[in-house]
Amino acid sequence: MVDVYRWSQANGLDFSDEGRRYAPWPLKSAGAVAMDGKEVETTLLIAGCLSIAVAVTDLIIVHVKRDRARKRAEALPSGTIIITNTPLPEDSSGDDGESQDGEPLPQALQ
């Protein structure tokens, strides 16, 4: 993103060999102009801020979802059974009444 900004500021996104000296990586020509220290610092600062923003947004979304699930569970009448669905274990040895660990399956799963 910073490369595109540099390219537009340097020569207005010119596609000639001379104009692509500031272009982003796949479009750079021979003799490309490298970023100076301030531009590198700016790029790192922008990347760091965006990473923190995404992480904080993800944290907020997870907390909101957990809070809604907790409130839904608390709103159920007293004594309600909460059932959590989990997938059955895969049985690679056929249907012999045993799990993959060699332990017998409960009667309802056979």
C-alpha positions as CSV (number, residue, x, y, z in Angstrom):
1,M,0.0,0.0,0.0
2,V,2.8,2.4,0.9
3,D,4.6,1.4,-2.4
4,V,1.5,2.3,-4.4
5,Y,1.3,5.7,-2.6
6,R,5.0,6.4,-3.3
7,W,4.5,5.5,-6.9
8,S,1.5,7.8,-7.3
9,Q,3.3,10.6,-5.5
10,A,6.5,10.2,-7.5
11,N,5.1,10.1,-11.1
12,G,1.4,9.5,-11.1
13,L,1.5,5.7,-11.6
14,D,3.5,5.9,-14.9
15,F,4.1,2.5,-16.5
16,S,7.2,3.5,-18.5
17,D,10.5,1.9,-17.5
18,E,11.5,5.2,-15.8
19,G,8.1,5.6,-14.1
20,R,8.2,2.1,-12.6
21,R,11.2,2.8,-10.5
22,Y,8.8,3.6,-7.6
23,A,6.2,0.9,-8.5
24,P,5.4,-1.9,-6.0
25,W,7.3,-5.2,-6.2
26,P,5.9,-7.1,-9.1
27,L,6.0,-4.1,-11.3
28,K,9.4,-2.6,-10.4
29,S,11.9,-2.0,-13.1
30,A,15.7,-2.2,-13.0
31,G,17.2,0.5,-10.9
32,A,14.2,0.7,-8.6
33,V,14.3,3.4,-5.8
34,A,14.4,1.8,-2.4
35,M,12.4,3.2,0.6
36,D,14.3,5.5,2.9
37,G,14.3,4.9,6.7
38,K,11.3,7.1,7.4
39,E,9.2,5.3,4.8
40,V,10.2,1.9,6.3
41,E,9.2,3.2,9.8
42,T,5.9,4.4,8.5
43,T,5.2,1.1,6.8
44,L,6.0,-0.8,10.0
45,L,3.9,1.6,12.1
46,I,0.9,1.2,9.8
47,A,1.2,-2.6,9.7
48,G,1.5,-2.8,13.5
49,C,-1.5,-0.6,14.0
50,L,-3.6,-2.6,11.6
51,S,-2.6,-5.8,13.3
52,I,-3.5,-4.5,16.7
53,A,-6.9,-3.3,15.3
54,V,-7.7,-6.7,13.8
55,A,-6.7,-8.4,17.1
56,V,-8.8,-6.1,19.2
57,T,-11.8,-6.5,16.9
58,D,-11.5,-10.3,17.1
59,L,-11.3,-10.1,20.9
60,I,-14.5,-8.0,21.0
61,I,-16.3,-10.3,18.7
62,V,-15.4,-13.4,20.7
63,H,-16.4,-11.8,24.0
64,V,-19.8,-10.7,22.5
65,K,-20.5,-14.2,21.2
66,R,-19.6,-15.8,24.5
67,D,-21.7,-13.3,26.5
68,R,-24.7,-13.9,24.3
69,A,-24.3,-17.7,24.6
70,R,-24.0,-17.4,28.4
71,K,-27.1,-15.2,28.6
72,R,-29.0,-17.7,26.4
73,A,-28.0,-20.5,28.8
74,E,-28.9,-18.5,31.9
75,A,-32.3,-17.6,30.4
76,L,-33.3,-21.3,30.2
77,P,-35.7,-22.5,32.9
78,S,-34.1,-24.1,35.9
79,G,-33.4,-27.8,35.4
80,T,-33.1,-27.6,31.6
81,I,-30.6,-30.1,30.2
82,I,-28.0,-28.5,27.9
83,I,-26.9,-31.0,25.2
84,T,-23.6,-30.4,23.5
85,N,-23.3,-32.2,20.1
86,T,-20.0,-33.8,19.3
87,P,-19.2,-35.8,16.2
88,L,-18.9,-39.6,16.5
89,P,-15.4,-41.0,16.3
90,E,-14.4,-42.3,12.9
91,D,-14.3,-46.1,12.8
92,S,-11.5,-47.2,10.3
93,S,-11.6,-50.9,11.2
94,G,-15.2,-51.5,10.3
95,D,-18.3,-51.9,12.5
96,D,-16.9,-54.3,15.2
97,G,-18.4,-52.5,18.3
98,E,-15.1,-51.0,19.4
99,S,-13.8,-47.4,19.1
100,Q,-10.4,-46.6,17.5
101,D,-8.8,-46.9,20.9
102,G,-9.9,-50.5,21.3
103,E,-12.5,-49.7,23.9
104,P,-16.1,-50.9,23.5
105,L,-18.6,-48.3,22.3
106,P,-21.7,-47.6,24.4
107,Q,-24.7,-49.7,23.5
108,A,-26.4,-46.7,21.8
109,L,-23.5,-46.2,19.4
110,Q,-23.2,-49.7,18.1
